[in-house]
Amino acid sequence: MKIAIIQDELVRKGGAEQVVLSFQKAFPQAPIYTLSYNPESTYPEFKNSQITTSWFGKLFKDDINLKRFFYPLGVMAMKSLSLEGFDVVLLSTTHCAKYVKVNKNVLVITYCHTPFRLVWRPESYQEVANANWLKKMAYDFVINHLRKIDRNSAKRTDFFITNSREVIPRIMDAYHPENEIKVINPSVKVENFYVSDAVSDYYLVVSRFEPYKKVDLIINTFNILNDKKLIIVGKGSMESELKKNAGGNISFVNGLNLDELAKMYANCKALIFPQHEDYGITPLEANASGRPVIAYGKGGVLDTMIQFEGDASKATALFFEEQTVDSIIEAINLFETLNFDPKFIRSHAEKFADHVFIEKIRSFVLEKYNDWL
């Protein structure tokens, strides 16, 4: 069986890129095809991979320009990327990986993190939702064109996999797949984290600084809870605004290496996770450090966390019901009366270890390929 791996792009460190690293551990000989690759801005492990980029990737290697020129240049480039001589194509995608050219007799398995958000949920982008009538017309033209391309490209997928139950209805609505969608939860690298006996007095947020991540909501909360410490790890487009609004009990950190991040997790009181994510890897990283999570009880955390329901020693997270300051304050006040069990939390995270995910992916692909023959 000759297999190729396709990823939208490799220009950042994120959950989709970690999934591709796991794909390559499952199939070490598989080459990777992608829109653009920047070895300096993604995981260093990719430097040992056989990576082929589109012509677009020779021009643009940063996230800003990838977004700026994605339509139409990135779309054209990915549609021109042709794969020959493979039996199986394994995609990791939210948008353009599915646009590549493949032969009709190739088995296509798509790990869909979520359908292309700009195309299928454009209102979730502030730029689209707040556009004036002229920009709205331009957005509508582009989105309608991309929707046709995206849906037609998805028809070549024989089997869909996704990261959580949260995403299944979206794939059904967007692509109408013929076969059952398989959920295989992405892994957390538990070996990178450890349980500490020296838990400190700070709460932790690990996040990109983008509107939907709701870091501003946590800052507003801790501006009221100004007797409690909050450390925020990350960077992003809202950085200056967030720092400007943060009180003296809130500090910001970025550029941490792996050991420094592991220490930050291990010593926190809890990770706070205010956003509605399709999956979300940071709660599992906190659990791998033996630390509980205070999370908005929607989305991927319903797949990955064990909710507190009366016995904190058998839970990994405490959920709050609304994305409001009052709801989070109520959860934090309750949290401080509870005693979570770090060993239980760590053992739960180990169920999501990399080797578990790798074996599930390998087994699924081999099973479908053997049926395909």
C-alpha positions as CSV (number, residue, x, y, z in Angstrom):
1,M,0.0,0.0,0.0
2,K,1.5,3.3,-1.1
3,I,0.0,6.2,0.9
4,A,0.4,10.0,0.7
5,I,-0.5,12.5,3.5
6,I,-2.0,15.9,2.6
7,Q,-2.2,18.9,4.9
8,D,-3.7,22.3,4.2
9,E,-0.5,24.1,5.1
10,L,2.5,23.8,7.5
11,V,3.2,27.3,8.7
12,R,2.2,27.2,12.4
13,K,2.2,25.0,15.5
14,G,-1.3,23.8,16.1
15,G,-3.6,20.8,16.6
16,A,-3.9,20.0,12.8
17,E,-0.1,20.0,12.5
18,Q,0.2,17.6,15.5
19,V,-2.3,15.3,13.8
20,V,-0.1,15.2,10.7
21,L,2.9,14.3,12.8
22,S,0.9,11.4,14.2
23,F,-0.1,10.4,10.7
24,Q,3.5,10.1,9.7
25,K,4.3,8.0,12.8
26,A,1.5,5.7,11.6
27,F,2.9,5.6,8.1
28,P,6.6,6.6,8.2
29,Q,7.2,6.2,4.5
30,A,4.4,8.5,3.4
31,P,5.4,11.8,1.8
32,I,3.5,15.0,2.8
33,Y,1.9,17.3,0.3
34,T,0.8,20.8,1.4
35,L,0.0,24.3,0.1
36,S,3.0,26.0,1.9
37,Y,5.7,24.9,4.4
38,N,7.7,27.1,6.7
39,P,10.2,25.0,8.7
40,E,10.9,27.9,11.1
41,S,7.3,28.5,12.1
42,T,6.0,24.9,12.5
43,Y,7.1,21.9,14.4
44,P,10.8,21.0,13.9
45,E,10.0,17.3,13.5
46,F,8.8,18.1,9.9
47,K,12.4,18.8,8.9
48,N,12.8,15.0,8.8
49,S,9.8,14.6,6.5
50,Q,9.6,14.4,2.7
51,I,7.5,17.5,2.0
52,T,6.2,18.8,-1.4
53,T,4.6,22.2,-1.6
54,S,2.5,23.8,-4.3
55,W,3.9,26.7,-6.3
56,F,2.1,29.0,-4.0
57,G,4.3,27.8,-1.1
58,K,7.4,29.1,-2.9
59,L,5.9,32.6,-2.8
60,F,4.1,32.8,0.5
61,K,5.2,31.1,3.8
62,D,3.5,33.2,6.5
63,D,0.0,33.0,7.9
64,I,-0.9,36.6,6.9
65,N,-0.1,36.2,3.3
66,L,-1.6,32.8,3.1
67,K,-4.9,34.2,4.1
68,R,-4.5,37.4,2.0
69,F,-3.8,35.5,-1.3
70,F,-5.6,32.3,-0.6
71,Y,-8.4,33.3,-3.0
72,P,-7.8,32.8,-5.9
73,L,-4.0,31.9,-5.9
74,G,-4.0,29.4,-3.1
75,V,-7.0,27.6,-4.5
76,M,-5.5,27.5,-7.9
77,A,-2.2,26.2,-6.6
78,M,-3.8,23.4,-4.6
79,K,-6.0,22.3,-7.5
80,S,-2.9,22.1,-9.6
81,L,-1.0,19.9,-7.1
82,S,-1.2,16.4,-8.7
83,L,-0.6,13.1,-6.9
84,E,0.3,10.1,-9.0
85,G,1.1,6.5,-8.0
86,F,-0.7,6.3,-4.7
87,D,-3.2,3.7,-3.4
88,V,-4.4,5.8,-0.5
89,V,-4.5,9.5,0.2
90,L,-4.9,10.5,3.8
91,L,-6.0,14.2,4.3
92,S,-5.8,16.5,7.3
93,T,-8.0,19.4,6.4
94,T,-10.3,22.2,7.2
95,H,-10.1,23.8,3.7
96,C,-7.8,23.2,0.8
97,A,-6.1,19.8,1.2
98,K,-9.1,18.2,-0.5
99,Y,-8.6,20.3,-3.6
100,V,-5.5,18.2,-4.8
101,K,-5.8,16.1,-8.0
102,V,-6.0,12.3,-7.3
103,N,-6.7,9.4,-9.6
104,K,-10.3,8.0,-9.6
105,N,-9.2,4.6,-8.3
106,V,-7.5,6.0,-5.2
107,L,-8.9,5.5,-1.7
108,V,-9.4,9.0,-0.2
109,I,-9.7,9.2,3.6
110,T,-10.3,12.7,5.0
111,Y,-9.6,13.7,8.6
112,C,-11.8,16.8,8.7
113,H,-11.1,19.0,11.7
114,T,-14.2,21.0,10.6
115,P,-15.6,22.1,7.3
116,F,-14.1,25.2,5.8
117,R,-15.3,27.8,8.3
118,L,-15.2,30.8,6.0
119,V,-17.4,28.9,3.5
120,W,-19.8,27.1,5.8
121,R,-19.9,29.5,8.8
122,P,-18.9,32.9,7.3
123,E,-20.9,34.8,9.9
124,S,-18.4,33.6,12.6
125,Y,-15.9,36.0,11.1
126,Q,-16.3,39.6,12.3
127,E,-14.9,40.9,9.0
128,V,-17.8,39.2,7.2
129,A,-20.5,39.9,9.8
130,N,-19.7,43.6,10.1
131,A,-19.0,44.3,6.4
132,N,-20.7,47.1,4.6
133,W,-22.9,46.3,1.6
134,L,-20.1,46.6,-1.0
135,K,-17.7,44.3,0.9
136,K,-20.7,42.0,1.6
137,M,-21.2,41.6,-2.1
138,A,-17.6,40.8,-2.6
139,Y,-17.6,38.3,0.3
140,D,-20.7,36.6,-1.0
141,F,-19.2,36.2,-4.5
142,V,-16.0,34.6,-3.1
143,I,-17.8,32.5,-0.5
144,N,-20.3,31.1,-3.1
145,H,-17.5,30.2,-5.5
146,L,-15.5,28.5,-2.7
147,R,-18.5,26.6,-1.5
148,K,-18.9,25.0,-4.9
149,I,-15.2,24.1,-5.0
150,D,-15.3,22.8,-1.5
151,R,-18.4,20.6,-1.9
152,N,-17.3,19.2,-5.2
153,S,-13.8,18.4,-3.9
154,A,-15.3,16.7,-0.8
155,K,-17.2,14.3,-3.1
156,R,-13.9,12.5,-3.8
157,T,-13.7,11.5,-0.1
158,D,-14.6,7.9,0.5
159,F,-14.5,8.0,4.3
160,F,-14.5,10.9,6.7
161,I,-12.9,10.9,10.2
162,T,-13.2,13.8,12.6
163,N,-12.0,14.9,15.9
164,S,-15.2,15.0,18.0
165,R,-18.9,14.5,17.9
166,E,-19.3,18.3,17.8
167,V,-18.2,18.3,14.1
168,I,-20.3,15.4,12.7
169,P,-23.4,17.5,12.0
170,R,-21.4,20.1,10.2
171,I,-19.8,17.5,7.9
172,M,-23.2,16.0,7.3
173,D,-24.7,19.4,6.4
174,A,-21.8,20.5,4.2
175,Y,-20.8,17.4,2.4
176,H,-23.5,14.8,2.7
177,P,-21.2,11.8,3.0
178,E,-22.4,8.4,2.0
179,N,-20.5,6.5,4.7
180,E,-20.6,6.8,8.5
181,I,-18.3,9.4,9.9
182,K,-15.7,8.0,12.3
183,V,-14.6,10.0,15.4
184,I,-11.0,9.5,16.4
185,N,-10.0,12.0,19.1
186,P,-6.6,13.6,18.5
187,S,-3.8,12.8,20.9
188,V,-2.0,14.7,23.5
189,K,1.8,14.2,24.0
190,V,1.5,13.1,27.6
191,E,5.2,12.4,27.7
192,N,5.9,16.1,27.4
193,F,4.0,16.9,30.7
194,Y,4.4,15.8,34.3
195,V,2.5,16.0,37.6
196,S,4.1,18.4,40.2
197,D,3.8,18.5,44.0
198,A,4.5,22.2,43.9
199,V,1.2,23.7,42.7
200,S,1.3,27.4,42.8
201,D,-1.4,30.1,43.3
202,Y,-2.1,31.2,39.7
203,Y,-4.7,30.2,37.1
204,L,-3.6,29.7,33.6
205,V,-4.8,30.4,30.0
206,V,-2.9,29.0,27.0
207,S,-4.4,30.4,23.8
208,R,-4.0,32.4,20.6
209,F,-5.2,35.9,21.0
210,E,-8.1,35.9,18.6
211,P,-11.7,37.0,19.2
212,Y,-13.4,33.6,19.4
213,K,-10.8,32.4,22.0
214,K,-12.5,34.7,24.5
215,V,-9.3,35.6,26.3
216,D,-10.8,39.1,26.8
217,L,-13.7,37.5,28.8
218,I,-11.2,35.9,31.2
219,I,-9.3,39.2,31.6
220,N,-12.6,41.0,32.4
221,T,-13.3,38.2,35.0
222,F,-9.9,38.5,36.7
223,N,-10.1,42.3,36.7
224,I,-13.0,41.7,39.1
225,L,-11.3,38.8,40.9
226,N,-8.2,41.1,41.4
227,D,-7.0,39.1,44.4
228,K,-6.4,36.1,42.2
229,K,-3.4,35.6,39.8
230,L,-3.8,34.9,36.2
231,I,-1.0,34.0,33.7
232,I,-1.8,34.1,30.0
233,V,0.5,32.2,27.6
234,G,0.1,33.1,23.9
235,K,0.1,35.7,21.2
236,G,-2.1,36.9,18.4
237,S,-3.9,39.8,16.8
238,M,-5.6,41.0,20.0
239,E,-2.4,41.2,22.0
240,S,-2.1,44.9,22.4
241,E,-5.8,45.3,23.3
242,L,-5.7,42.5,25.8
243,K,-2.6,43.8,27.6
244,K,-4.0,47.3,27.7
245,N,-7.1,46.1,29.5
246,A,-5.5,43.7,31.9
247,G,-5.2,44.5,35.6
248,G,-2.0,44.2,37.7
249,N,-2.9,40.6,38.8
250,I,-2.7,39.4,35.2
251,S,0.6,38.7,33.5
252,F,1.5,37.6,29.9
253,V,4.1,35.2,28.7
254,N,5.1,33.9,25.2
255,G,8.0,32.2,23.5
256,L,8.1,29.4,26.1
257,N,10.1,26.3,25.2
258,L,8.5,22.9,25.9
259,D,10.0,22.5,29.4
260,E,8.9,26.0,30.4
261,L,5.4,25.4,29.2
262,A,5.2,22.0,31.0
263,K,6.3,23.7,34.2
264,M,3.6,26.4,33.7
265,Y,0.9,23.7,33.3
266,A,2.2,21.6,36.2
267,N,2.2,24.4,38.7
268,C,-1.1,26.1,37.9
269,K,-4.2,25.8,40.0
270,A,-6.3,25.1,36.9
271,L,-6.4,25.9,33.2
272,I,-9.3,28.1,32.2
273,F,-10.8,27.3,28.8
274,P,-13.5,29.8,27.9
275,Q,-14.0,29.2,24.2
276,H,-16.3,26.9,22.2
277,E,-13.8,24.6,20.4
278,D,-14.4,21.8,18.0
279,Y,-11.8,19.9,20.0
280,G,-9.2,21.8,22.0
281,I,-5.9,20.2,22.9
282,T,-4.9,22.5,25.8
283,P,-7.4,21.0,28.3
284,L,-5.8,17.6,27.7
285,E,-2.3,19.1,28.1
286,A,-3.5,20.4,31.5
287,N,-4.8,17.0,32.4
288,A,-1.5,15.4,31.3
289,S,0.0,17.7,34.0
290,G,-2.5,16.4,36.6
291,R,-4.3,19.8,36.6
292,P,-8.1,20.3,36.3
293,V,-9.8,22.5,33.8
294,I,-12.5,25.2,34.3
295,A,-14.2,25.1,30.9
296,Y,-17.1,26.3,28.9
297,G,-19.2,23.2,28.7
298,K,-19.7,23.0,25.0
299,G,-17.9,21.5,22.0
300,G,-14.9,19.1,22.2
301,V,-14.5,19.2,26.0
302,L,-17.6,17.0,26.1
303,D,-15.6,14.3,24.4
304,T,-12.3,14.8,26.3
305,M,-13.2,15.9,29.9
306,I,-14.9,14.1,32.7
307,Q,-17.3,16.7,34.2
308,F,-17.5,17.4,37.9
309,E,-20.9,16.0,39.1
310,G,-20.5,15.8,42.8
311,D,-17.2,14.0,43.2
312,A,-14.1,16.0,42.2
313,S,-11.8,13.1,42.8
314,K,-13.4,11.3,39.8
315,A,-13.5,14.4,37.5
316,T,-11.0,16.2,35.3
317,A,-13.0,19.5,34.7
318,L,-15.5,21.8,36.1
319,F,-17.9,23.3,33.4
320,F,-19.5,26.7,33.4
321,E,-22.8,27.1,31.4
322,E,-22.5,30.6,29.9
323,Q,-19.7,32.7,28.4
324,T,-20.2,35.5,30.9
325,V,-18.1,37.0,33.7
326,D,-20.7,36.0,36.3
327,S,-20.8,32.3,35.2
328,I,-17.0,32.1,35.3
329,I,-16.8,33.7,38.7
330,E,-19.3,31.2,40.0
331,A,-17.3,28.3,38.6
332,I,-14.0,29.6,40.1
333,N,-15.6,30.1,43.5
334,L,-16.9,26.5,43.4
335,F,-13.6,25.2,42.2
336,E,-11.8,26.6,45.2
337,T,-13.9,24.4,47.5
338,L,-13.1,21.2,45.6
339,N,-10.3,18.7,45.8
340,F,-9.4,17.2,42.4
341,D,-7.1,14.1,42.2
342,P,-3.9,14.8,40.1
343,K,-3.2,11.1,39.6
344,F,-6.7,10.4,38.4
345,I,-6.6,13.4,36.0
346,R,-3.2,12.2,34.6
347,S,-4.4,8.7,34.1
348,H,-7.4,10.0,32.2
349,A,-5.1,12.0,29.8
350,E,-3.1,8.9,29.1
351,K,-6.1,7.4,27.3
352,F,-5.4,10.1,24.7
353,A,-1.7,9.3,24.3
354,D,-0.1,9.6,20.9
355,H,0.3,5.8,20.5
356,V,-3.4,5.3,21.0
357,F,-4.3,7.8,18.3
358,I,-1.6,6.4,15.9
359,E,-2.9,2.8,16.3
360,K,-6.5,3.9,15.7
361,I,-5.6,5.8,12.6
362,R,-3.4,2.9,11.2
363,S,-6.1,0.4,11.9
364,F,-8.9,2.4,10.3
365,V,-6.9,3.1,7.1
366,L,-5.7,-0.5,6.8
367,E,-9.2,-1.8,7.4
368,K,-10.7,0.4,4.7
369,Y,-7.9,-0.3,2.3
370,N,-8.3,-4.1,2.7
371,D,-12.1,-3.7,2.1
372,W,-11.3,-1.5,-1.0
373,L,-9.1,-4.2,-2.7
